[in-house]
Amino acid sequence: MGEAKRRQNSDANTKANQPLIPGLPITKQQSEQFIALTTKGAWIGIGALVVIWLTVRLIGPALGWWELAD
């Protein structure tokens, strides 16, 4: 039973360090890190969009910085 678990762990380690696509030097671990980074960046972008929208639509006109055209 212990031998099977040991083999399973060593197989997982070797698969994580193998190239994802032959010919490209990108491993599975690097692709997962890239996905995590871009997901975090997307959420930051969504948050910035909401803040800008609130500023243009609500905060700016309320403080008299500009008037809405609609």
PDB file of N, CA, C and O in Angstrom:
ATOM      1  N   MET A   1       0.822  -1.199   0.000  1.00  0.00           N
ATOM      2  CA  MET A   1       0.000   0.000   0.000  1.00  0.00           C
ATOM      3  C   MET A   1       0.857   1.251   0.000  1.00  0.00           C
ATOM      4  O   MET A   1       0.527   2.215  -0.690  1.00  0.00           O
ATOM      5  N   GLY A   2       1.938   1.265   0.746  1.00  0.00           N
ATOM      6  CA  GLY A   2       2.808   2.428   0.783  1.00  0.00           C
ATOM      7  C   GLY A   2       3.530   2.646  -0.532  1.00  0.00           C
ATOM      8  O   GLY A   2       3.785   3.787  -0.917  1.00  0.00           O
ATOM      9  N   GLU A   3       3.864   1.561  -1.229  1.00  0.00           N
ATOM     10  CA  GLU A   3       4.559   1.666  -2.509  1.00  0.00           C
ATOM     11  C   GLU A   3       3.702   2.373  -3.553  1.00  0.00           C
ATOM     12  O   GLU A   3       4.216   3.175  -4.333  1.00  0.00           O
ATOM     13  N   ALA A   4       2.430   2.090  -3.578  1.00  0.00           N
ATOM     14  CA  ALA A   4       1.529   2.726  -4.549  1.00  0.00           C
ATOM     15  C   ALA A   4       1.427   4.231  -4.295  1.00  0.00           C
ATOM     16  O   ALA A   4       1.430   5.024  -5.236  1.00  0.00           O
ATOM     17  N   LYS A   5       1.337   4.614  -3.042  1.00  0.00           N
ATOM     18  CA  LYS A   5       1.265   6.040  -2.719  1.00  0.00           C
ATOM     19  C   LYS A   5       2.561   6.759  -3.091  1.00  0.00           C
ATOM     20  O   LYS A   5       2.532   7.888  -3.582  1.00  0.00           O
ATOM     21  N   ARG A   6       3.699   6.099  -2.853  1.00  0.00           N
ATOM     22  CA  ARG A   6       4.980   6.701  -3.189  1.00  0.00           C
ATOM     23  C   ARG A   6       5.090   6.909  -4.692  1.00  0.00           C
ATOM     24  O   ARG A   6       5.547   7.960  -5.140  1.00  0.00           O
ATOM     25  N   ARG A   7       4.679   5.928  -5.465  1.00  0.00           N
ATOM     26  CA  ARG A   7       4.719   6.048  -6.921  1.00  0.00           C
ATOM     27  C   ARG A   7       3.782   7.152  -7.400  1.00  0.00           C
ATOM     28  O   ARG A   7       4.105   7.894  -8.326  1.00  0.00           O
ATOM     29  N   GLN A   8       2.631   7.250  -6.767  1.00  0.00           N
ATOM     30  CA  GLN A   8       1.659   8.270  -7.158  1.00  0.00           C
ATOM     31  C   GLN A   8       2.229   9.672  -6.931  1.00  0.00           C
ATOM     32  O   GLN A   8       2.064  10.549  -7.779  1.00  0.00           O
ATOM     33  N   ASN A   9       2.888   9.887  -5.813  1.00  0.00           N
ATOM     34  CA  ASN A   9       3.494  11.188  -5.523  1.00  0.00           C
ATOM     35  C   ASN A   9       4.635  11.498  -6.482  1.00  0.00           C
ATOM     36  O   ASN A   9       4.759  12.635  -6.937  1.00  0.00           O
ATOM     37  N   SER A  10       5.465  10.517  -6.798  1.00  0.00           N
ATOM     38  CA  SER A  10       6.588  10.784  -7.692  1.00  0.00           C
ATOM     39  C   SER A  10       6.094  11.034  -9.116  1.00  0.00           C
ATOM     40  O   SER A  10       6.693  11.828  -9.841  1.00  0.00           O
ATOM     41  N   ASP A  11       5.017  10.373  -9.529  1.00  0.00           N
ATOM     42  CA  ASP A  11       4.438  10.630 -10.851  1.00  0.00           C
ATOM     43  C   ASP A  11       3.887  12.041 -10.932  1.00  0.00           C
ATOM     44  O   ASP A  11       4.030  12.690 -11.968  1.00  0.00           O
ATOM     45  N   ALA A  12       3.267  12.534  -9.882  1.00  0.00           N
ATOM     46  CA  ALA A  12       2.700  13.884  -9.873  1.00  0.00           C
ATOM     47  C   ALA A  12       3.816  14.922  -9.981  1.00  0.00           C
ATOM     48  O   ALA A  12       3.659  15.927 -10.674  1.00  0.00           O
ATOM     49  N   ASN A  13       4.937  14.690  -9.304  1.00  0.00           N
ATOM     50  CA  ASN A  13       6.052  15.639  -9.361  1.00  0.00           C
ATOM     51  C   ASN A  13       6.675  15.689 -10.748  1.00  0.00           C
ATOM     52  O   ASN A  13       7.019  16.768 -11.230  1.00  0.00           O
ATOM     53  N   THR A  14       6.824  14.548 -11.392  1.00  0.00           N
ATOM     54  CA  THR A  14       7.443  14.555 -12.722  1.00  0.00           C
ATOM     55  C   THR A  14       6.500  15.150 -13.754  1.00  0.00           C
ATOM     56  O   THR A  14       6.954  15.806 -14.691  1.00  0.00           O
ATOM     57  N   LYS A  15       5.207  14.939 -13.605  1.00  0.00           N
ATOM     58  CA  LYS A  15       4.256  15.517 -14.552  1.00  0.00           C
ATOM     59  C   LYS A  15       4.188  17.031 -14.419  1.00  0.00           C
ATOM     60  O   LYS A  15       3.966  17.718 -15.416  1.00  0.00           O
ATOM     61  N   ALA A  16       4.370  17.567 -13.231  1.00  0.00           N
ATOM     62  CA  ALA A  16       4.311  19.018 -13.023  1.00  0.00           C
ATOM     63  C   ALA A  16       5.491  19.723 -13.676  1.00  0.00           C
ATOM     64  O   ALA A  16       5.384  20.892 -14.046  1.00  0.00           O
ATOM     65  N   ASN A  17       6.608  19.030 -13.822  1.00  0.00           N
ATOM     66  CA  ASN A  17       7.801  19.654 -14.390  1.00  0.00           C
ATOM     67  C   ASN A  17       8.002  19.352 -15.868  1.00  0.00           C
ATOM     68  O   ASN A  17       8.956  19.848 -16.468  1.00  0.00           O
ATOM     69  N   GLN A  18       7.136  18.557 -16.464  1.00  0.00           N
ATOM     70  CA  GLN A  18       7.246  18.279 -17.891  1.00  0.00           C
ATOM     71  C   GLN A  18       6.599  19.410 -18.676  1.00  0.00           C
ATOM     72  O   GLN A  18       5.658  20.041 -18.195  1.00  0.00           O
ATOM     73  N   PRO A  19       7.097  19.673 -19.885  1.00  0.00           N
ATOM     74  CA  PRO A  19       6.476  20.715 -20.711  1.00  0.00           C
ATOM     75  C   PRO A  19       5.018  20.387 -21.016  1.00  0.00           C
ATOM     76  O   PRO A  19       4.667  19.231 -21.252  1.00  0.00           O
ATOM     77  N   LEU A  20       4.192  21.399 -21.009  1.00  0.00           N
ATOM     78  CA  LEU A  20       2.777  21.222 -21.283  1.00  0.00           C
ATOM     79  C   LEU A  20       2.557  20.855 -22.747  1.00  0.00           C
ATOM     80  O   LEU A  20       1.793  19.943 -23.062  1.00  0.00           O
ATOM     81  N   ILE A  21       3.233  21.575 -23.632  1.00  0.00           N
ATOM     82  CA  ILE A  21       3.169  21.312 -25.070  1.00  0.00           C
ATOM     83  C   ILE A  21       4.586  21.021 -25.532  1.00  0.00           C
ATOM     84  O   ILE A  21       5.490  21.814 -25.269  1.00  0.00           O
ATOM     85  N   PRO A  22       4.800  19.911 -26.210  1.00  0.00           N
ATOM     86  CA  PRO A  22       6.165  19.623 -26.676  1.00  0.00           C
ATOM     87  C   PRO A  22       6.678  20.749 -27.578  1.00  0.00           C
ATOM     88  O   PRO A  22       5.969  21.197 -28.478  1.00  0.00           O
ATOM     89  N   GLY A  23       7.887  21.194 -27.338  1.00  0.00           N
ATOM     90  CA  GLY A  23       8.477  22.274 -28.123  1.00  0.00           C
ATOM     91  C   GLY A  23       8.377  23.628 -27.442  1.00  0.00           C
ATOM     92  O   GLY A  23       9.126  24.543 -27.785  1.00  0.00           O
ATOM     93  N   LEU A  24       7.469  23.776 -26.484  1.00  0.00           N
ATOM     94  CA  LEU A  24       7.354  25.027 -25.737  1.00  0.00           C
ATOM     95  C   LEU A  24       7.891  24.802 -24.324  1.00  0.00           C
ATOM     96  O   LEU A  24       7.529  23.817 -23.681  1.00  0.00           O
ATOM     97  N   PRO A  25       8.737  25.687 -23.839  1.00  0.00           N
ATOM     98  CA  PRO A  25       9.324  25.489 -22.512  1.00  0.00           C
ATOM     99  C   PRO A  25       8.416  25.972 -21.379  1.00  0.00           C
ATOM    100  O   PRO A  25       8.882  26.665 -20.474  1.00  0.00           O
ATOM    101  N   ILE A  26       7.140  25.623 -21.414  1.00  0.00           N
ATOM    102  CA  ILE A  26       6.193  26.030 -20.380  1.00  0.00           C
ATOM    103  C   ILE A  26       5.711  24.781 -19.659  1.00  0.00           C
ATOM    104  O   ILE A  26       5.170  23.868 -20.283  1.00  0.00           O
ATOM    105  N   THR A  27       5.908  24.740 -18.342  1.00  0.00           N
ATOM    106  CA  THR A  27       5.466  23.581 -17.576  1.00  0.00           C
ATOM    107  C   THR A  27       4.039  23.791 -17.092  1.00  0.00           C
ATOM    108  O   THR A  27       3.493  24.892 -17.170  1.00  0.00           O
ATOM    109  N   LYS A  28       3.458  22.729 -16.599  1.00  0.00           N
ATOM    110  CA  LYS A  28       2.095  22.810 -16.086  1.00  0.00           C
ATOM    111  C   LYS A  28       2.023  23.765 -14.902  1.00  0.00           C
ATOM    112  O   LYS A  28       1.058  24.517 -14.769  1.00  0.00           O
ATOM    113  N   GLN A  29       3.027  23.740 -14.048  1.00  0.00           N
ATOM    114  CA  GLN A  29       3.056  24.632 -12.884  1.00  0.00           C
ATOM    115  C   GLN A  29       3.121  26.096 -13.326  1.00  0.00           C
ATOM    116  O   GLN A  29       2.457  26.949 -12.737  1.00  0.00           O
ATOM    117  N   GLN A  30       3.911  26.390 -14.350  1.00  0.00           N
ATOM    118  CA  GLN A  30       4.001  27.756 -14.855  1.00  0.00           C
ATOM    119  C   GLN A  30       2.682  28.206 -15.469  1.00  0.00           C
ATOM    120  O   GLN A  30       2.296  29.366 -15.331  1.00  0.00           O
ATOM    121  N   SER A  31       1.996  27.299 -16.141  1.00  0.00           N
ATOM    122  CA  SER A  31       0.704  27.668 -16.727  1.00  0.00           C
ATOM    123  C   SER A  31      -0.325  27.941 -15.640  1.00  0.00           C
ATOM    124  O   SER A  31      -1.152  28.840 -15.789  1.00  0.00           O
ATOM    125  N   GLU A  32      -0.289  27.183 -14.550  1.00  0.00           N
ATOM    126  CA  GLU A  32      -1.207  27.430 -13.440  1.00  0.00           C
ATOM    127  C   GLU A  32      -0.907  28.768 -12.765  1.00  0.00           C
ATOM    128  O   GLU A  32      -1.831  29.477 -12.366  1.00  0.00           O
ATOM    129  N   GLN A  33       0.367  29.118 -12.633  1.00  0.00           N
ATOM    130  CA  GLN A  33       0.743  30.412 -12.064  1.00  0.00           C
ATOM    131  C   GLN A  33       0.280  31.546 -12.961  1.00  0.00           C
ATOM    132  O   GLN A  33      -0.179  32.575 -12.466  1.00  0.00           O
ATOM    133  N   PHE A  34       0.392  31.377 -14.274  1.00  0.00           N
ATOM    134  CA  PHE A  34      -0.050  32.395 -15.217  1.00  0.00           C
ATOM    135  C   PHE A  34      -1.557  32.602 -15.125  1.00  0.00           C
ATOM    136  O   PHE A  34      -2.030  33.738 -15.159  1.00  0.00           O
ATOM    137  N   ILE A  35      -2.308  31.519 -15.008  1.00  0.00           N
ATOM    138  CA  ILE A  35      -3.759  31.619 -14.898  1.00  0.00           C
ATOM    139  C   ILE A  35      -4.142  32.329 -13.603  1.00  0.00           C
ATOM    140  O   ILE A  35      -5.045  33.166 -13.597  1.00  0.00           O
ATOM    141  N   ALA A  36      -3.461  31.999 -12.508  1.00  0.00           N
ATOM    142  CA  ALA A  36      -3.752  32.657 -11.225  1.00  0.00           C
ATOM    143  C   ALA A  36      -3.452  34.157 -11.306  1.00  0.00           C
ATOM    144  O   ALA A  36      -4.224  34.972 -10.800  1.00  0.00           O
ATOM    145  N   LEU A  37      -2.344  34.519 -11.935  1.00  0.00           N
ATOM    146  CA  LEU A  37      -1.967  35.927 -12.059  1.00  0.00           C
ATOM    147  C   LEU A  37      -2.962  36.696 -12.924  1.00  0.00           C
ATOM    148  O   LEU A  37      -3.369  37.800 -12.564  1.00  0.00           O
ATOM    149  N   THR A  38      -3.357  36.124 -14.058  1.00  0.00           N
ATOM    150  CA  THR A  38      -4.288  36.824 -14.939  1.00  0.00           C
ATOM    151  C   THR A  38      -5.684  36.905 -14.334  1.00  0.00           C
ATOM    152  O   THR A  38      -6.408  37.868 -14.583  1.00  0.00           O
ATOM    153  N   THR A  39      -6.069  35.909 -13.546  1.00  0.00           N
ATOM    154  CA  THR A  39      -7.364  35.973 -12.865  1.00  0.00           C
ATOM    155  C   THR A  39      -7.372  37.102 -11.845  1.00  0.00           C
ATOM    156  O   THR A  39      -8.339  37.858 -11.753  1.00  0.00           O
ATOM    157  N   LYS A  40      -6.298  37.212 -11.083  1.00  0.00           N
ATOM    158  CA  LYS A  40      -6.189  38.304 -10.107  1.00  0.00           C
ATOM    159  C   LYS A  40      -6.207  39.656 -10.815  1.00  0.00           C
ATOM    160  O   LYS A  40      -6.860  40.591 -10.353  1.00  0.00           O
ATOM    161  N   GLY A  41      -5.492  39.760 -11.934  1.00  0.00           N
ATOM    162  CA  GLY A  41      -5.475  40.996 -12.708  1.00  0.00           C
ATOM    163  C   GLY A  41      -6.846  41.353 -13.253  1.00  0.00           C
ATOM    164  O   GLY A  41      -7.214  42.527 -13.294  1.00  0.00           O
ATOM    165  N   ALA A  42      -7.603  40.346 -13.671  1.00  0.00           N
ATOM    166  CA  ALA A  42      -8.954  40.594 -14.183  1.00  0.00           C
ATOM    167  C   ALA A  42      -9.850  41.151 -13.080  1.00  0.00           C
ATOM    168  O   ALA A  42     -10.618  42.082 -13.324  1.00  0.00           O
ATOM    169  N   TRP A  43      -9.766  40.599 -11.879  1.00  0.00           N
ATOM    170  CA  TRP A  43     -10.588  41.104 -10.772  1.00  0.00           C
ATOM    171  C   TRP A  43     -10.195  42.527 -10.396  1.00  0.00           C
ATOM    172  O   TRP A  43     -11.054  43.340 -10.057  1.00  0.00           O
ATOM    173  N   ILE A  44      -8.898  42.831 -10.453  1.00  0.00           N
ATOM    174  CA  ILE A  44      -8.463  44.205 -10.178  1.00  0.00           C
ATOM    175  C   ILE A  44      -9.026  45.150 -11.234  1.00  0.00           C
ATOM    176  O   ILE A  44      -9.467  46.253 -10.911  1.00  0.00           O
ATOM    177  N   GLY A  45      -9.012  44.724 -12.491  1.00  0.00           N
ATOM    178  CA  GLY A  45      -9.572  45.531 -13.568  1.00  0.00           C
ATOM    179  C   GLY A  45     -11.067  45.759 -13.420  1.00  0.00           C
ATOM    180  O   GLY A  45     -11.560  46.856 -13.681  1.00  0.00           O
ATOM    181  N   ILE A  46     -11.790  44.725 -13.002  1.00  0.00           N
ATOM    182  CA  ILE A  46     -13.237  44.866 -12.783  1.00  0.00           C
ATOM    183  C   ILE A  46     -13.496  45.863 -11.650  1.00  0.00           C
ATOM    184  O   ILE A  46     -14.387  46.706 -11.753  1.00  0.00           O
ATOM    185  N   GLY A  47     -12.720  45.764 -10.580  1.00  0.00           N
ATOM    186  CA  GLY A  47     -12.870  46.704  -9.468  1.00  0.00           C
ATOM    187  C   GLY A  47     -12.575  48.135  -9.885  1.00  0.00           C
ATOM    188  O   GLY A  47     -13.289  49.057  -9.490  1.00  0.00           O
ATOM    189  N   ALA A  48     -11.522  48.329 -10.683  1.00  0.00           N
ATOM    190  CA  ALA A  48     -11.188  49.674 -11.164  1.00  0.00           C
ATOM    191  C   ALA A  48     -12.297  50.217 -12.055  1.00  0.00           C
ATOM    192  O   ALA A  48     -12.619  51.403 -11.983  1.00  0.00           O
ATOM    193  N   LEU A  49     -12.883  49.374 -12.890  1.00  0.00           N
ATOM    194  CA  LEU A  49     -13.980  49.796 -13.756  1.00  0.00           C
ATOM    195  C   LEU A  49     -15.185  50.258 -12.937  1.00  0.00           C
ATOM    196  O   LEU A  49     -15.822  51.254 -13.279  1.00  0.00           O
ATOM    197  N   VAL A  50     -15.498  49.545 -11.866  1.00  0.00           N
ATOM    198  CA  VAL A  50     -16.622  49.922 -11.002  1.00  0.00           C
ATOM    199  C   VAL A  50     -16.340  51.266 -10.330  1.00  0.00           C
ATOM    200  O   VAL A  50     -17.227  52.118 -10.258  1.00  0.00           O
ATOM    201  N   VAL A  51     -15.120  51.463  -9.840  1.00  0.00           N
ATOM    202  CA  VAL A  51     -14.766  52.727  -9.182  1.00  0.00           C
ATOM    203  C   VAL A  51     -14.852  53.886 -10.168  1.00  0.00           C
ATOM    204  O   VAL A  51     -15.380  54.947  -9.834  1.00  0.00           O
ATOM    205  N   ILE A  52     -14.342  53.692 -11.369  1.00  0.00           N
ATOM    206  CA  ILE A  52     -14.407  54.755 -12.384  1.00  0.00           C
ATOM    207  C   ILE A  52     -15.853  55.055 -12.748  1.00  0.00           C
ATOM    208  O   ILE A  52     -16.229  56.220 -12.876  1.00  0.00           O
ATOM    209  N   TRP A  53     -16.662  54.023 -12.914  1.00  0.00           N
ATOM    210  CA  TRP A  53     -18.065  54.230 -13.271  1.00  0.00           C
ATOM    211  C   TRP A  53     -18.797  55.005 -12.166  1.00  0.00           C
ATOM    212  O   TRP A  53     -19.557  55.931 -12.450  1.00  0.00           O
ATOM    213  N   LEU A  54     -18.565  54.621 -10.916  1.00  0.00           N
ATOM    214  CA  LEU A  54     -19.203  55.336  -9.808  1.00  0.00           C
ATOM    215  C   LEU A  54     -18.752  56.793  -9.761  1.00  0.00           C
ATOM    216  O   LEU A  54     -19.555  57.684  -9.483  1.00  0.00           O
ATOM    217  N   THR A  55     -17.483  57.035 -10.029  1.00  0.00           N
ATOM    218  CA  THR A  55     -16.976  58.408 -10.029  1.00  0.00           C
ATOM    219  C   THR A  55     -17.633  59.231 -11.127  1.00  0.00           C
ATOM    220  O   THR A  55     -18.087  60.349 -10.880  1.00  0.00           O
ATOM    221  N   VAL A  56     -17.686  58.689 -12.332  1.00  0.00           N
ATOM    222  CA  VAL A  56     -18.252  59.436 -13.456  1.00  0.00           C
ATOM    223  C   VAL A  56     -19.750  59.623 -13.293  1.00  0.00           C
ATOM    224  O   VAL A  56     -20.272  60.697 -13.589  1.00  0.00           O
ATOM    225  N   ARG A  57     -20.437  58.615 -12.836  1.00  0.00           N
ATOM    226  CA  ARG A  57     -21.893  58.646 -12.811  1.00  0.00           C
ATOM    227  C   ARG A  57     -22.468  59.302 -11.551  1.00  0.00           C
ATOM    228  O   ARG A  57     -23.492  59.981 -11.624  1.00  0.00           O
ATOM    229  N   LEU A  58     -21.820  59.105 -10.398  1.00  0.00           N
ATOM    230  CA  LEU A  58     -22.407  59.563  -9.134  1.00  0.00           C
ATOM    231  C   LEU A  58     -21.574  60.627  -8.408  1.00  0.00           C
ATOM    232  O   LEU A  58     -22.090  61.682  -8.041  1.00  0.00           O
ATOM    233  N   ILE A  59     -20.307  60.345  -8.208  1.00  0.00           N
ATOM    234  CA  ILE A  59     -19.490  61.220  -7.368  1.00  0.00           C
ATOM    235  C   ILE A  59     -19.212  62.556  -8.049  1.00  0.00           C
ATOM    236  O   ILE A  59     -19.365  63.607  -7.427  1.00  0.00           O
ATOM    237  N   GLY A  60     -18.806  62.530  -9.319  1.00  0.00           N
ATOM    238  CA  GLY A  60     -18.503  63.764 -10.043  1.00  0.00           C
ATOM    239  C   GLY A  60     -19.677  64.724 -10.103  1.00  0.00           C
ATOM    240  O   GLY A  60     -19.520  65.890  -9.740  1.00  0.00           O
ATOM    241  N   PRO A  61     -20.843  64.283 -10.545  1.00  0.00           N
ATOM    242  CA  PRO A  61     -21.987  65.199 -10.582  1.00  0.00           C
ATOM    243  C   PRO A  61     -22.434  65.668  -9.192  1.00  0.00           C
ATOM    244  O   PRO A  61     -22.882  66.804  -9.038  1.00  0.00           O
ATOM    245  N   ALA A  62     -22.315  64.802  -8.184  1.00  0.00           N
ATOM    246  CA  ALA A  62     -22.728  65.191  -6.835  1.00  0.00           C
ATOM    247  C   ALA A  62     -21.837  66.288  -6.271  1.00  0.00           C
ATOM    248  O   ALA A  62     -22.306  67.144  -5.520  1.00  0.00           O
ATOM    249  N   LEU A  63     -20.562  66.271  -6.624  1.00  0.00           N
ATOM    250  CA  LEU A  63     -19.632  67.291  -6.139  1.00  0.00           C
ATOM    251  C   LEU A  63     -19.564  68.498  -7.059  1.00  0.00           C
ATOM    252  O   LEU A  63     -18.834  69.447  -6.772  1.00  0.00           O
ATOM    253  N   GLY A  64     -20.303  68.484  -8.150  1.00  0.00           N
ATOM    254  CA  GLY A  64     -20.339  69.609  -9.060  1.00  0.00           C
ATOM    255  C   GLY A  64     -19.156  69.679 -10.001  1.00  0.00           C
ATOM    256  O   GLY A  64     -18.894  70.737 -10.573  1.00  0.00           O
ATOM    257  N   TRP A  65     -18.437  68.590 -10.179  1.00  0.00           N
ATOM    258  CA  TRP A  65     -17.294  68.582 -11.063  1.00  0.00           C
ATOM    259  C   TRP A  65     -17.717  68.675 -12.524  1.00  0.00           C
ATOM    260  O   TRP A  65     -17.015  69.276 -13.337  1.00  0.00           O
ATOM    261  N   TRP A  66     -18.869  68.079 -12.863  1.00  0.00           N
ATOM    262  CA  TRP A  66     -19.418  68.116 -14.218  1.00  0.00           C
ATOM    263  C   TRP A  66     -20.889  67.768 -14.174  1.00  0.00           C
ATOM    264  O   TRP A  66     -21.405  67.333 -13.145  1.00  0.00           O
ATOM    265  N   GLU A  67     -21.563  67.961 -15.293  1.00  0.00           N
ATOM    266  CA  GLU A  67     -22.979  67.608 -15.401  1.00  0.00           C
ATOM    267  C   GLU A  67     -23.108  66.483 -16.419  1.00  0.00           C
ATOM    268  O   GLU A  67     -22.391  66.433 -17.419  1.00  0.00           O
ATOM    269  N   LEU A  68     -24.039  65.590 -16.135  1.00  0.00           N
ATOM    270  CA  LEU A  68     -24.276  64.500 -17.075  1.00  0.00           C
ATOM    271  C   LEU A  68     -25.056  65.018 -18.278  1.00  0.00           C
ATOM    272  O   LEU A  68     -25.890  65.914 -18.147  1.00  0.00           O
ATOM    273  N   ALA A  69     -24.783  64.456 -19.439  1.00  0.00           N
ATOM    274  CA  ALA A  69     -25.412  64.933 -20.677  1.00  0.00           C
ATOM    275  C   ALA A  69     -26.785  64.319 -20.908  1.00  0.00           C
ATOM    276  O   ALA A  69     -27.533  64.808 -21.754  1.00  0.00           O
ATOM    277  N   ASP A  70     -27.137  63.269 -20.185  1.00  0.00           N
ATOM    278  CA  ASP A  70     -28.417  62.619 -20.473  1.00  0.00           C
ATOM    279  C   ASP A  70     -29.568  63.221 -19.781  1.00  0.00           C
ATOM    280  O   ASP A  70     -30.698  62.760 -19.946  1.00  0.00           O
TER     281      ASP A  70
END
